[in-house]
Amino acid sequence: MIVLIKNLFGDSKKRKRFIKFGVVGFSGFVVNFLALELFHSLGVGGFFAGLFTYISDSSFFSLLKESSAWSAALATEIAIISNYTFNNIWTFKEHKISKVSKIICKFFQFNLTSAGAVVIQFVVIGLGTMLFGDTVLIRLLFLVIAVAFFIVPYNWFMYNAVIWKTKKEGEKPH
């Protein structure tokens, strides 16, 4: 694993950043899972799912009636807020956004780039619970699948290419 990381991220600065990204991501995963279960147990996802009861069960859009999909989407937003905060403070501190107006602007940009993660979790967890039942274990399993195979690569790219991209020499810092 270490050899793979060294090959993927040549210099130690990039490796350290990737490790920090992983730690923040894991804490975001924990926040996400806890929020998913909280929203599910409080029936918050069920409220949104109830707005789509008119949709046919045989339609792809029947996913909109899946309460765990909605709980996952809401939980993802909580994790996005957590990840933005800790990535800005720690992972990408050499590119730290510190001006209040920039923090707000970059947070909205971060949220827009993270919209893919919301959609991914909505679909993956929603389909998982539709196909295999709506249990804690199924929600956890499909959250792991969504995060490990889709969201981590997506977020790593978006964070480096858009949010905390390295400025070229002569450009003003955030």
DRENPA-3360 file (N, C-alpha, C; in nm, 2 decimals, always signed):
BEGIN
1 = MIVLIKNL = +0.08/-0.12/+0.00/+0.00/+0.00/+0.00/+0.09/+0.13/+0.00 ~ +0.19/+0.13/+0.08/+0.28/+0.24/+0.09/+0.35/+0.26/-0.04 ~ +0.39/+0.15/-0.11/+0.46/+0.16/-0.24/+0.36/+0.22/-0.34 ~ +0.23/+0.18/-0.34/+0.13/+0.24/-0.43/+0.12/+0.39/-0.40 ~ +0.11/+0.43/-0.28/+0.09/+0.57/-0.25/+0.21/+0.65/-0.30 ~ +0.34/+0.59/-0.27/+0.46/+0.66/-0.32/+0.46/+0.67/-0.47 ~ +0.41/+0.57/-0.54/+0.41/+0.58/-0.69/+0.30/+0.68/-0.74 ~ +0.19/+0.68/-0.67/+0.08/+0.77/-0.71/+0.11/+0.92/-0.68;
9 = FGDSKKRK = +0.18/+0.94/-0.56/+0.20/+1.07/-0.51/+0.35/+1.09/-0.48 ~ +0.43/+1.12/-0.59/+0.57/+1.12/-0.58/+0.64/+1.18/-0.46 ~ +0.61/+1.31/-0.44/+0.68/+1.38/-0.33/+0.61/+1.36/-0.19 ~ +0.68/+1.38/-0.09/+0.63/+1.35/+0.05/+0.52/+1.45/+0.08 ~ +0.53/+1.57/+0.03/+0.42/+1.67/+0.06/+0.29/+1.62/+0.01 ~ +0.28/+1.57/-0.11/+0.16/+1.51/-0.17/+0.11/+1.39/-0.09 ~ +0.21/+1.31/-0.05/+0.17/+1.19/+0.03/+0.11/+1.23/+0.16 ~ +0.17/+1.33/+0.23/+0.12/+1.37/+0.36/-0.02/+1.43/+0.34;
17 = RFIKFGVV = -0.04/+1.51/+0.23/-0.17/+1.57/+0.20/-0.27/+1.46/+0.18 ~ -0.24/+1.35/+0.10/-0.33/+1.24/+0.08/-0.37/+1.17/+0.20 ~ -0.27/+1.15/+0.29/-0.30/+1.08/+0.42/-0.39/+1.17/+0.51 ~ -0.37/+1.30/+0.51/-0.46/+1.39/+0.58/-0.60/+1.39/+0.52 ~ -0.60/+1.39/+0.39/-0.73/+1.38/+0.31/-0.80/+1.25/+0.35 ~ -0.73/+1.14/+0.37/-0.79/+1.01/+0.41/-0.84/+1.02/+0.55 ~ -0.76/+1.08/+0.64/-0.81/+1.09/+0.78/-0.94/+1.18/+0.79 ~ -0.93/+1.29/+0.72/-1.05/+1.38/+0.72/-1.17/+1.30/+0.66;
25 = GFSGFVVN = -1.14/+1.23/+0.55/-1.24/+1.16/+0.48/-1.30/+1.05/+0.57 ~ -1.22/+0.98/+0.65/-1.27/+0.88/+0.74/-1.36/+0.94/+0.85 ~ -1.31/+1.05/+0.90/-1.40/+1.12/+1.00/-1.53/+1.16/+0.94 ~ -1.52/+1.21/+0.81/-1.64/+1.25/+0.74/-1.73/+1.13/+0.72 ~ -1.67/+1.01/+0.70/-1.75/+0.89/+0.68/-1.83/+0.85/+0.81 ~ -1.76/+0.87/+0.92/-1.82/+0.84/+1.05/-1.94/+0.94/+1.07 ~ -1.91/+1.07/+1.05/-2.02/+1.17/+1.06/-2.13/+1.13/+0.97 ~ -2.10/+1.09/+0.84/-2.20/+1.06/+0.75/-2.29/+0.94/+0.79;
33 = FLALELFH = -2.22/+0.84/+0.84/-2.30/+0.72/+0.88/-2.38/+0.75/+1.00 ~ -2.33/+0.82/+1.10/-2.41/+0.86/+1.22/-2.53/+0.95/+1.18 ~ -2.51/+1.04/+1.09/-2.62/+1.13/+1.05/-2.72/+1.05/+0.97 ~ -2.67/+0.96/+0.88/-2.76/+0.87/+0.81/-2.86/+0.80/+0.90 ~ -2.80/+0.73/+1.00/-2.88/+0.66/+1.10/-2.97/+0.75/+1.18 ~ -2.92/+0.87/+1.21/-3.01/+0.96/+1.29/-3.13/+1.01/+1.20 ~ -3.10/+1.05/+1.08/-3.21/+1.09/+0.99/-3.30/+0.98/+0.96 ~ -3.25/+0.86/+0.95/-3.34/+0.74/+0.92/-3.43/+0.72/+1.04;
41 = SLGVGGFF = -3.37/+0.71/+1.16/-3.45/+0.68/+1.28/-3.55/+0.79/+1.32 ~ -3.52/+0.92/+1.28/-3.61/+1.03/+1.31/-3.72/+1.04/+1.20 ~ -3.70/+0.96/+1.09/-3.80/+0.97/+0.98/-3.79/+1.08/+0.89 ~ -3.68/+1.15/+0.89/-3.66/+1.27/+0.81/-3.66/+1.23/+0.66 ~ -3.58/+1.12/+0.63/-3.58/+1.07/+0.49/-3.72/+1.03/+0.45 ~ -3.80/+0.97/+0.54/-3.93/+0.93/+0.51/-4.02/+1.05/+0.47 ~ -4.00/+1.16/+0.53/-4.08/+1.28/+0.50/-4.06/+1.32/+0.35 ~ -3.94/+1.32/+0.31/-3.91/+1.35/+0.17/-3.96/+1.25/+0.07;
49 = AGLFTYIS = -3.94/+1.12/+0.11/-3.98/+1.01/+0.03/-4.13/+1.01/+0.01 ~ -4.20/+1.05/+0.12/-4.35/+1.06/+0.11/-4.40/+1.16/+0.01 ~ -4.32/+1.25/-0.03/-4.36/+1.35/-0.13/-4.37/+1.29/-0.27 ~ -4.32/+1.17/-0.29/-4.31/+1.10/-0.42/-4.39/+0.97/-0.42 ~ -4.49/+0.96/-0.34/-4.57/+0.83/-0.33/-4.65/+0.81/-0.46 ~ -4.67/+0.91/-0.54/-4.74/+0.90/-0.67/-4.66/+0.83/-0.78 ~ -4.53/+0.82/-0.76/-4.45/+0.76/-0.87/-4.47/+0.61/-0.87 ~ -4.47/+0.55/-0.99/-4.49/+0.41/-1.01/-4.37/+0.33/-0.95;
57 = DSSFFSLL = -4.40/+0.22/-0.89/-4.29/+0.13/-0.84/-4.20/+0.07/-0.95 ~ -4.25/+0.07/-1.07/-4.17/+0.01/-1.18/-4.09/+0.11/-1.25 ~ -4.09/+0.23/-1.21/-4.01/+0.34/-1.27/-3.88/+0.35/-1.21 ~ -3.78/+0.40/-1.28/-3.65/+0.43/-1.22/-3.66/+0.53/-1.12 ~ -3.76/+0.62/-1.14/-3.78/+0.73/-1.04/-3.84/+0.69/-0.91 ~ -3.88/+0.56/-0.90/-3.93/+0.51/-0.77/-3.82/+0.52/-0.67 ~ -3.70/+0.54/-0.71/-3.59/+0.56/-0.61/-3.62/+0.68/-0.53 ~ -3.69/+0.78/-0.58/-3.73/+0.90/-0.51/-3.82/+0.87/-0.39;
65 = KESSAWSA = -3.88/+0.75/-0.39/-3.97/+0.71/-0.28/-3.89/+0.63/-0.17 ~ -3.76/+0.62/-0.18/-3.68/+0.54/-0.09/-3.63/+0.64/+0.02 ~ -3.68/+0.62/+0.14/-3.65/+0.71/+0.26/-3.50/+0.70/+0.29 ~ -3.43/+0.59/+0.28/-3.29/+0.58/+0.31/-3.21/+0.66/+0.21 ~ -3.25/+0.67/+0.08/-3.18/+0.76/-0.02/-3.18/+0.90/+0.03 ~ -3.30/+0.95/+0.08/-3.31/+1.09/+0.12/-3.22/+1.11/+0.25 ~ -3.23/+1.01/+0.34/-3.15/+1.02/+0.46/-3.00/+1.03/+0.43 ~ -2.96/+0.95/+0.33/-2.82/+0.95/+0.28/-2.78/+1.08/+0.22;
73 = ALATEIAI = -2.87/+1.14/+0.14/-2.84/+1.27/+0.08/-2.82/+1.38/+0.19 ~ -2.91/+1.38/+0.28/-2.90/+1.48/+0.39/-2.77/+1.45/+0.48 ~ -2.74/+1.33/+0.51/-2.62/+1.30/+0.59/-2.50/+1.33/+0.51 ~ -2.50/+1.32/+0.38/-2.39/+1.36/+0.30/-2.36/+1.51/+0.31 ~ -2.46/+1.59/+0.32/-2.44/+1.73/+0.33/-2.38/+1.76/+0.47 ~ -2.42/+1.69/+0.57/-2.35/+1.71/+0.70/-2.20/+1.68/+0.69 ~ -2.17/+1.57/+0.63/-2.03/+1.53/+0.61/-1.96/+1.63/+0.52 ~ -2.02/+1.68/+0.43/-1.96/+1.78/+0.34/-1.91/+1.90/+0.42;
81 = ISNYTFNN = -2.00/+1.95/+0.51/-1.97/+2.06/+0.59/-1.85/+2.03/+0.68 ~ -1.85/+1.91/+0.74/-1.74/+1.87/+0.83/-1.61/+1.86/+0.75 ~ -1.62/+1.79/+0.63/-1.49/+1.78/+0.55/-1.44/+1.91/+0.50 ~ -1.53/+2.00/+0.46/-1.48/+2.13/+0.41/-1.40/+2.20/+0.52 ~ -1.46/+2.20/+0.64/-1.39/+2.27/+0.76/-1.26/+2.21/+0.79 ~ -1.25/+2.07/+0.80/-1.12/+2.01/+0.84/-1.02/+2.01/+0.73 ~ -1.07/+2.00/+0.60/-0.97/+2.00/+0.49/-0.91/+2.14/+0.48 ~ -0.99/+2.25/+0.50/-0.94/+2.38/+0.49/-0.84/+2.41/+0.61;
89 = IWTFKEHK = -0.88/+2.36/+0.73/-0.79/+2.39/+0.84/-0.66/+2.31/+0.84 ~ -0.67/+2.18/+0.79/-0.56/+2.09/+0.81/-0.50/+2.03/+0.68 ~ -0.58/+1.97/+0.60/-0.53/+1.90/+0.48/-0.47/+1.99/+0.39 ~ -0.53/+2.10/+0.35/-0.49/+2.20/+0.25/-0.45/+2.33/+0.32 ~ -0.39/+2.32/+0.44/-0.36/+2.44/+0.52/-0.26/+2.53/+0.45 ~ -0.18/+2.48/+0.36/-0.08/+2.56/+0.29/-0.15/+2.64/+0.18 ~ -0.28/+2.61/+0.15/-0.36/+2.68/+0.06/-0.49/+2.73/+0.13 ~ -0.48/+2.74/+0.26/-0.59/+2.77/+0.35/-0.67/+2.90/+0.30;
97 = ISKVSKII = -0.79/+2.88/+0.30/-0.88/+3.00/+0.27/-0.91/+3.06/+0.40 ~ -0.88/+3.19/+0.41/-0.89/+3.26/+0.54/-0.98/+3.38/+0.54 ~ -0.99/+3.45/+0.43/-1.08/+3.56/+0.42/-1.23/+3.52/+0.43 ~ -1.31/+3.58/+0.51/-1.44/+3.54/+0.53/-1.52/+3.53/+0.40 ~ -1.51/+3.63/+0.32/-1.58/+3.63/+0.19/-1.54/+3.51/+0.10 ~ -1.41/+3.48/+0.11/-1.35/+3.37/+0.03/-1.40/+3.24/+0.09 ~ -1.40/+3.23/+0.22/-1.45/+3.11/+0.29/-1.60/+3.08/+0.25 ~ -1.68/+3.18/+0.25/-1.82/+3.16/+0.21/-1.83/+3.12/+0.06;
105 = CKFFQFNL = -1.76/+3.20/-0.02/-1.76/+3.17/-0.17/-1.71/+3.03/-0.20 ~ -1.59/+2.99/-0.14/-1.54/+2.86/-0.16/-1.63/+2.75/-0.10 ~ -1.69/+2.78/+0.01/-1.79/+2.68/+0.07/-1.90/+2.65/-0.03 ~ -1.95/+2.75/-0.09/-2.06/+2.73/-0.19/-2.00/+2.65/-0.31 ~ -1.88/+2.69/-0.35/-1.81/+2.61/-0.46/-1.79/+2.47/-0.42 ~ -1.74/+2.45/-0.30/-1.72/+2.32/-0.25/-1.85/+2.23/-0.25 ~ -1.96/+2.30/-0.20/-2.08/+2.23/-0.20/-2.13/+2.19/-0.35 ~ -2.10/+2.28/-0.44/-2.14/+2.25/-0.58/-2.06/+2.13/-0.63;
113 = TSAGAVVI = -1.93/+2.14/-0.60/-1.84/+2.03/-0.65/-1.88/+1.90/-0.58 ~ -1.93/+1.91/-0.46/-1.97/+1.79/-0.38/-2.11/+1.74/-0.41 ~ -2.18/+1.81/-0.50/-2.31/+1.76/-0.54/-2.31/+1.62/-0.60 ~ -2.20/+1.59/-0.66/-2.18/+1.46/-0.72/-2.18/+1.35/-0.61 ~ -2.12/+1.38/-0.49/-2.12/+1.29/-0.38/-2.26/+1.27/-0.32 ~ -2.34/+1.37/-0.32/-2.48/+1.36/-0.27/-2.56/+1.27/-0.37 ~ -2.54/+1.29/-0.50/-2.62/+1.21/-0.59/-2.57/+1.07/-0.59 ~ -2.44/+1.05/-0.58/-2.38/+0.91/-0.57/-2.44/+0.84/-0.46;
121 = QFVVIGLG = -2.44/+0.90/-0.34/-2.49/+0.83/-0.22/-2.64/+0.81/-0.23 ~ -2.71/+0.90/-0.28/-2.86/+0.89/-0.29/-2.89/+0.77/-0.38 ~ -2.82/+0.75/-0.49/-2.84/+0.64/-0.58/-2.79/+0.51/-0.53 ~ -2.67/+0.51/-0.48/-2.61/+0.38/-0.44/-2.68/+0.33/-0.31 ~ -2.71/+0.41/-0.21/-2.77/+0.36/-0.09/-2.92/+0.34/-0.12 ~ -2.98/+0.42/-0.20/-3.12/+0.40/-0.24/-3.14/+0.27/-0.31 ~ -3.06/+0.24/-0.41/-3.07/+0.12/-0.49/-3.04/+0.00/-0.40 ~ -2.94/+0.01/-0.31/-2.90/-0.10/-0.22/-3.01/-0.14/-0.13;
129 = TMLFGDTV = -3.08/-0.04/-0.07/-3.19/-0.07/+0.02/-3.31/-0.12/-0.06 ~ -3.33/-0.07/-0.18/-3.44/-0.12/-0.26/-3.42/-0.27/-0.29 ~ -3.30/-0.31/-0.33/-3.27/-0.44/-0.37/-3.25/-0.54/-0.26 ~ -3.19/-0.50/-0.14/-3.16/-0.59/-0.04/-3.22/-0.57/+0.10 ~ -3.31/-0.47/+0.10/-3.38/-0.44/+0.23/-3.32/-0.32/+0.30 ~ -3.40/-0.25/+0.38/-3.35/-0.13/+0.45/-3.32/-0.16/+0.59 ~ -3.19/-0.21/+0.61/-3.14/-0.24/+0.74/-3.01/-0.15/+0.76 ~ -2.97/-0.15/+0.89/-2.85/-0.07/+0.92/-2.73/-0.13/+0.85;
137 = LIRLLFLV = -2.72/-0.27/+0.84/-2.61/-0.33/+0.77/-2.61/-0.30/+0.62 ~ -2.72/-0.30/+0.56/-2.73/-0.27/+0.42/-2.69/-0.13/+0.39 ~ -2.74/-0.03/+0.47/-2.71/+0.11/+0.46/-2.56/+0.13/+0.48 ~ -2.50/+0.06/+0.58/-2.36/+0.07/+0.60/-2.28/+0.02/+0.48 ~ -2.31/-0.10/+0.44/-2.24/-0.17/+0.33/-2.25/-0.08/+0.20 ~ -2.36/-0.03/+0.17/-2.37/+0.05/+0.05/-2.31/+0.19/+0.07 ~ -2.30/+0.24/+0.19/-2.23/+0.37/+0.21/-2.08/+0.34/+0.19 ~ -2.03/+0.23/+0.24/-1.89/+0.19/+0.21/-1.86/+0.18/+0.06;
145 = IAVAFFIV = -1.95/+0.11/-0.01/-1.93/+0.10/-0.15/-1.93/+0.23/-0.22 ~ -2.03/+0.32/-0.19/-2.04/+0.45/-0.25/-1.91/+0.53/-0.22 ~ -1.87/+0.53/-0.10/-1.75/+0.62/-0.06/-1.62/+0.56/-0.12 ~ -1.60/+0.43/-0.10/-1.47/+0.37/-0.15/-1.45/+0.37/-0.30 ~ -1.55/+0.34/-0.37/-1.54/+0.32/-0.52/-1.58/+0.45/-0.60 ~ -1.65/+0.54/-0.54/-1.70/+0.65/-0.63/-1.66/+0.79/-0.57 ~ -1.69/+0.80/-0.44/-1.67/+0.94/-0.38/-1.53/+0.98/-0.35 ~ -1.45/+0.89/-0.30/-1.31/+0.92/-0.27/-1.23/+0.97/-0.40;
153 = PYNWFMYN = -1.24/+0.89/-0.51/-1.17/+0.94/-0.63/-1.23/+1.07/-0.68 ~ -1.36/+1.08/-0.68/-1.43/+1.20/-0.73/-1.38/+1.32/-0.64 ~ -1.39/+1.31/-0.51/-1.36/+1.42/-0.42/-1.21/+1.46/-0.43 ~ -1.12/+1.36/-0.44/-0.98/+1.39/-0.45/-0.95/+1.48/-0.57 ~ -1.01/+1.44/-0.68/-0.99/+1.52/-0.80/-1.05/+1.66/-0.79 ~ -1.17/+1.67/-0.74/-1.24/+1.80/-0.73/-1.17/+1.89/-0.63 ~ -1.12/+1.84/-0.52/-1.05/+1.92/-0.42/-0.92/+1.98/-0.48 ~ -0.85/+1.89/-0.55/-0.72/+1.94/-0.60/-0.73/+2.02/-0.72;
161 = AVIWKTKK = -0.83/+1.99/-0.81/-0.85/+2.06/-0.93/-0.93/+2.19/-0.92 ~ -1.02/+2.20/-0.82/-1.11/+2.31/-0.81/-1.09/+2.39/-0.68 ~ -1.11/+2.33/-0.57/-1.12/+2.40/-0.44/-0.99/+2.45/-0.39 ~ -0.89/+2.36/-0.37/-0.76/+2.40/-0.32/-0.65/+2.38/-0.43 ~ -0.68/+2.42/-0.55/-0.58/+2.40/-0.65/-0.46/+2.48/-0.62 ~ -0.35/+2.43/-0.66/-0.22/+2.50/-0.64/-0.21/+2.62/-0.74 ~ -0.18/+2.73/-0.68/-0.17/+2.85/-0.76/-0.04/+2.85/-0.83 ~ -0.04/+2.90/-0.96/+0.08/+2.92/-1.03/+0.16/+3.03/-0.98;
169 = EGEKPH = +0.29/+3.03/-1.00/+0.38/+3.13/-0.95/+0.33/+3.27/-1.00 ~ +0.33/+3.37/-0.91/+0.28/+3.50/-0.94/+0.14/+3.53/-0.92 ~ +0.06/+3.42/-0.89/-0.09/+3.44/-0.87/-0.11/+3.47/-0.72 ~ -0.21/+3.55/-0.69/-0.24/+3.58/-0.55/-0.30/+3.46/-0.48 ~ -0.26/+3.45/-0.35/-0.32/+3.34/-0.27/-0.46/+3.37/-0.23 ~ -0.53/+3.27/-0.17/-0.67/+3.29/-0.13/-0.67/+3.38/-0.02;
% end
